[in-house]
Structure formats: structure tokens, C-alpha cells
Amino acid sequence: MKNALIDFVDALAGLTSAEDRWNEAVAQSQKQGIEAILVGEADGIKKQIFWMNTNMPDDWITEYLEEDYMSVDAMLETLAWQNEYHIVESGQMKRVDARSDKEYALDHGLKSAGLASLIGSRFGEPGRRGVYVTLCSGDTMQAAHNNSDVDLTMLAALLATSITDPIHSQANLKLKAMTQVLSQRQQEVLELLANGCQTARIAERLNISEAAVNKHFSLARKALGASTREQALAIALKDNLINL
């Protein structure tokens, strides 16, 4: 087991791009009999996913996001308050036991996607935004554990510390489109404000009128529920809605 962990760490050492690190992490996980993985940042209380890197089937991830399965995802709920792990053996839920048709569809959708068993872990302060890691197998989780040279909880911890940035993927593009709160121009005026620019300078930088700048600030305040542009900026920074 120790050698397998060292091999995993060595394989990622020196890889600087998010895509390269992700592709190597997938390859190393598959060597351990894990057919699919997911690593991302989420708020399990608010049921909000900020980004996710995964090699689960694209069709399934699209369905998960479009049908808002995250709103009934028991794994997100459970892990929001604990830094342990949660195992799901999918396709076994009876309709009478489901809290809703959506929860039933989630459970059996996982099975149909070839994700028979999952073990989820969360890293971070309980009750707050954290890093979620899910390991998936087409067999039972016990079989996956027996076939792996690495303790699966340790593997999850390695993934959480190794995969820290989103990659360019269909899943992340879909998430960005679903969570877009500010228009591109509203983001730009707030980013320039964060860099110390005032209205006249922002107008000059963006080649628009000062009236247009004020309009974009007004729309940004409304979108974020802020009373001032400074408060809007603070919210945008806290929620990672702009880039600096």
C-alpha cells in the first residue's frame, strides 16, 4: 500500500497544469480499480457546486445538473457536516422509501450510468464550502476496496490535495452557465473597482461612457442584493464571482 501511495504522489509531481494533473489522477485511480472519480468544491448546505472535475459519463453529469439532482443528493447533505465518508450502493432504493421522485431518479440514474457504488468524502470546515471527492465503481464498494492497493479514504485525501483547480470540461462549462450571476461587463466593472479604478478610469479602460459604467454597477448591485458598489464588490469577492 505504501508503494502505491508513493507512486501516486510521484506521478503527479512536476505536473503544473490542471489538465495534466487531472488526467494523471484519473489514470492512477483507474490503476486502483476505481472506474470514475469526481473532485470539486461545493456548499452542501446551500446545495451549490462551484466546480467539478469528473470522468463520469457526460450524459449522466448533464442529467444530474439539468434535473437539479444536487437538491436531493443525500451524499452532499450528509458530508456537509462531517469530514468522514459516505457510501452509496445505487439502484437499491424503493420508490416508497424515496423522499421524492427526484431522489428515486437520482439513485437509479447512478446505477444506469454504470456507477453501482460510490464512496464520498469531504475536506474542509463542517457546515461550510469544502472539497468533495467521490470514488465510483461498477461493482460493490467492498469489492473495489479489496481490489485496490491503496486505502480508498487515503486515495480520496490525495485527490483532494492534488486536484485544486477546475479543468475545461463540459461539466464545468455547464456549471458556469447555470450559476452565472453577473454579466461579463458587470464582472469587468467590479474587477476594475477592486483594482482601485474609479468611474472615469473604468469608463476609459472599457471604452464606454461613465453613464454606462454606473448602469452596470446598478445592475450588479441589484443582482447581488447590495446597496452600494463596494458592498457588491465584497459579495462578488466572497462568492468568487470575479477574477483578480
N, C-alpha and C positions, 0 to 999 in steps of 0.2 A: 504493500500500500504506500509506503514511504517513497519508493522509487517512482511510482506512478504520479504522485503529487509533485515530485521534483521535476519529472518530465513535463508535466502540465505547465509549471511555472517557467521552466527553461524554454518551452515552445513559444511562450508569449513575450519573453524577454527580448528587448530590442525592437519590437514591433511598435511603431508610433502612431500609425493611422487607425482610426476607429474601425474602419472596414477590415483591415488586416488582422487586428486583434480579435474582432468578432468571428471572422472566418476560421481562424486558428482555434478559437474557443469551441466552435461548433465541431470542428474535426476532432479535437481532443475529447470532447464529451461523447461523440459517437464511438470512439475507441473504447469507451467505458460502457457501451451498450445503451446509452441514452439517445433516443431517436430524435428528440426535439427539445430545445431549450428556449426559455424566454427570460430576458433580463430587462428591467425597466424601472422607471420611477413613477410612483403613484401615491395618491392620498386615499387610503382605504376607507376613511370616514366619509369624505365627500364623494367617493366613487369616481375619482378623476385620475386618468392616466396621462402623464405628461409626455412620455416617450416609451417605446418598447422595441427592443431588438429581438427577433424571433425567427426561427426556421420552421415554425408550424406552417401547415398548408395555407397559402394566401387566401384561398376561398373561405377557409374557416375563420381566419382573422378578420376578413372583411365582414363576414356574417356576425361575428362577435361584436364588432364595433357598430355596425349599422343597426343591429337589433338591440343595442344597448344592454348586452348581457352583463356588463360590468355592474349594473344597478342591482343585480340579484346574485352576484358571484360570491358564494359563501367563503371562498378562499380569501378574497380581498377583505371581507368583513372580519373573519377570524384573525388573520395575520395583522390587521391594523393595530391590534392591542397587544400583540405578543411577538417576541423575536425567537420563536421556536420553528416548528414546521407543521405543515398540514397536508395530509394525504387524501387524495380523492381517487376512488375507483369508479370510473364513469360508466354510464349506461345501466346502472342498477336502481336508479330512483323510480319508484312507483308514482303514477300520476296523483294518487290520493295523498301521498306524502309530500308532494311539492307545494311550496307556498304560492306558486303561480304557474301558469302555463309557460311563462318565460324561463323560470328556473328549470322546469322539466325539459324544455327545449335545449337549454344550455348543457345539462347533464348528458343527454342523449346525442347532442351535436358533437360533443367531445369524442364520444365513442365512434360515431360515424366518421370522424376525421382521422381515426386511427390512433387516438390518444386515450388508450384504455386506462392508464393510471398516471397520476401526477403527484409530485411532491413539491409543495410550495414553501418558500422561506422568505422572511422579511428582515431587512437590516436597517436599523435606524431607531430613533426615539419613538416609543409607543405612542400612538394617537396622532402622529404627525406624518408628513411626507417621508417616504422611505424607499429603499431599493428592494424590489420584489424579484425573486428568482424562482422559476418553475422548471422542473425537470420532468420530461414526459417519456413514457414507454408504451409500446403496443402490447405489452404483457402486464402482469401484475407488478406492483412496486416491489414486492418481496423478491420476485424473480429478477427484476432489474438490479436490486441490491446485491443479490447473490452472484450476479454475472459481472459486477463491477470490481475493479481492483482498488477503487477509491471509495471511502465512505461518502455517501451521497450528500450528507449535510456539509461535509468539508468541501465537496465539489461545488455546492451552491455558494459557500463563502468565498471560494476562489473566484467564481464568476462575478460575484457582487463587487469584489475589489478590483477585478481586471477589466470589466466592461463598464465604463463610466460615462460614455458619450453615445448619443443616438447615431445610427448609420442612416444612409439614404436608402429608404425602402418603401414599399407600398404601404406598410403598416404605419410608419411614421408620417408619411405624406397624408394619409387618411386622418390620423390623429390631429395633425396640424390644421387641416381644413375644418375639422369638427370643433376645434377649440379656439378658432380664430376670433378673438375678441376685438382687436383693433385692426383698422385698415393699415395698409403699408405706409401711407402718408401720416397717419396718426402715430404710428410707431416712430417714424423718422423725426417728427417734431419733438416727441418726448425724449428720444435719444440725443438730439442736439441740445435740448434743455438740460439733460443730465451732464452734458459736456460743457456747460456753462454759457451756452448761447442764449441771448435774449431775442425777442420777437424780430427785430430788424435784421439781426445776423442770421437767424433761421430762414427768414424770407430770402435773404441774399444767397445763402447756401443752397436752398432748394429751388431758387429761381421762380418764386411765386410771390404774390403780394402779402403785405402784413395782414390784411383782412383775411386772406385765405389761411394764414398761419393761425390766427385767432379762431377761425371757424373749426380748424382741425383740433385745436386744443379743446374747444367747447364740446365737440363730438366725442373726444377721448374721455373728457370728464363724465359725460353722460353715460358712456359705455361702461365705465369703471365705477360709477356711483360716487364720484369725487366732487367736492365743492370748489376746489382750486386746481390749477395745473400742477402745483407742487404735490398736492395730495395724489393726483392721478399718477404722477411720476413715481411716488413712493409705492403705490399699489402695483404698478407695472413692473417695477424692480422686484418687489416681493414675490410676484407670481411668474417671474421670468418671461414676461410678455415682450420685452425689448432686449436688444443685444448691445453691449457696450464694448 
